[in-house]
Amino acid sequence: MQTIGLNTKPWKRTRYTGSIRLLIFLSFLIALPCSAFSQSPHPLLEKLDSHYYYPSQLGLKKLSVKVKWLQKDLASSQLNFISHPEVSFFWDINSGIRRFQIDPRLRGLTDSRREEIESFFLNYREVILPRSLNQMLSGFKFNGIQKFPSQTIAEFQSPRSQDETQKYILNIDSKHGRISKLNIERRNPPYKVVSYFKYSKKEGKWLVSETLAQFDLGRDSYSETTSYTYRKIDGFWLPTKINQILKKGREVVHFYSFLISDFQIN
């Protein structure tokens, strides 16, 4: 494994870099809800949530982990990876803390590089320990439902035109009680994102094992595949490895691997 200096940039900047970074793990409902318009839980979302595996609803109160971020060196013909500084993730159900942090004692890291890495990880706060669908869509207005023999389609609309995410359209697998496809409509590019999900079952509930998000930026079509590896730790199924590949057409734009370890629970 090749290790490049700490000041190596984690992505090549383009006119759409900001949009691509915002889309990281968007397929897993990372976009923040309009919390100012909180409303009562919708029965459909409550039912869906009852089918998903949420450690926070099964007794997990506090969690801290170490995350090692590896980035494939696309300029190399060999399987070499850039190793970025390790970060810690902290979550507490009582205080509501959910953050990534670089060890302040780490030397050889400029303030701008530290800020860049912590800003990058803001997009990943929901990945290690996702919020429920009810929490994620708490500020969205229910627009209606269509029922078909094998699926149900539900639509949720933002009440504010200035919100980045304007609409979620959920395609629900009626037989298994889980989301099979998610359409997201946004105010800024990419205007539409379509995501597909694969699952594994743990203790009778669904965990996302893979997502595929597809979207267009300008004349280019992108696809992002994210896969999850879980392990049971102190009674909870938690992710220990996450791989993410973003492609523009057939060209790989980035390949990230996140190794999660040193679990401290409750």
Secondary structure by P-SEA (a helix, b strand, c coil): cccccccccccccccaaaaaaaacccccccccccccccccccaaaaaaaaacccccccccccbbbbbbbbbcccccccbbbbbccbbbbbbbccccccccccccccccccaaaaaaaaaaacccccccccccccccccccccccccccccbbbbbbbbccccccccbbbbbcccccccccbbbbbbcccccbbbbbbbbbbccccccccbbbbbbbcccbbbbbbbbbbbbbccccccccbbbbbbbccccccbbbbbbbcccccc
